[in-house]
């Protein structure tokens, strides 16, 4: 069973229901810690509407948190959510461009993940 992430009725990601629930739970709890909205509005019809501007703010904040530290545990905890969020953000038409070599290495992982999403 799929779950649809949409912008104005257009599907940008359709993961399995379990994956969607994991993603939404991680995004909501992380956004609460960062004190920003996710831009994600789940419904009971197994869909989630994405507010592009709010979602962009969430992903940019997550990106900033990730690259503001070298803490390996923090990186490990955030990385999966960040990678998936970057892929979805790109599918909304917004791309965050890497500025440093450390950021560029994350892009290779994002591209690999995007092929399986």
Secondary structure, DSSP 8 states (H G I E B T S, - for coil): -B-EEEETTEEEE--BHHHHHHHHHHHHHHHHHHT----EEE-TTSEEEE-HHHHHHHHHHHHHHHHT---HHHHHHHHHHHHHHHHHHHHTT------SHHHHHHHHHHHHHHHH-
